[in-house]
Amino acid sequence: MNTIHTVDSCYHKAMPLTAQVPPSDPLYALYQPGDLRQAFIDAAVVMVRERGEERFSLNELARKLGVSAGAAYRHFANKEALLSTVCASGYAQLAHALREPLDDSVSAEARVMELALRYTRFAVANPDLFTMMFGTRTLDVEAVGEKTFAPLVEATKAAQENGVLPAGDTAVVSAAVWMTLHGLTTLHLNGRLATLGLDDDPDLLVRRYMGVIFPELGN
């Protein structure tokens, strides 16, 4: 599997960080001397959330940070390299959301459902980033996939042991749970459920349709 293309492997000739007009957009923080690479990643996440991938502009991003247009090439080979890193950042954010602790008293079925709700809430809060994360870019599946979805796999295994989810290969069952959840989430985000008159509050959608496919989760 190819790894994410970041710039340390495609280093460009250093360019001066010539300050530009300070950004007027309050969503973007003016860069202060420090970690320029992370500043570009953080600002890129904001721009993707604000306008989507298609209208993303590396030159404009540099202007919003108050640095020269060439500054990004100290750390990223090109726009695609930066956006691939943004995708990986999205997975890290999703992993953090899924790993927020749950009370030990929470039942196995409630744990799976809570993770499903967190997944959809993340997507609804970050629709453009979420869409990008599951696009066509090649990412390191070991770095972003397995670590991100480990909480769901662990919860699925516990639910299987309690007879809440079907017995069998946990990897297969947890994948079935995720596929159902991801399909539902994607249909909600792209408006297809609304077109069919099936849309509703995201939390209600998850509880309703996950409970149809996996009835024990609805109890």
Summary of the structure (lengths in Angstrom):
residues: 219
radius of gyration: 20.1
end to end distance: 40.2
largest distance: 62.2
contacts: 644
relative contact order: 0.12
helix: 64%
strand: 0%
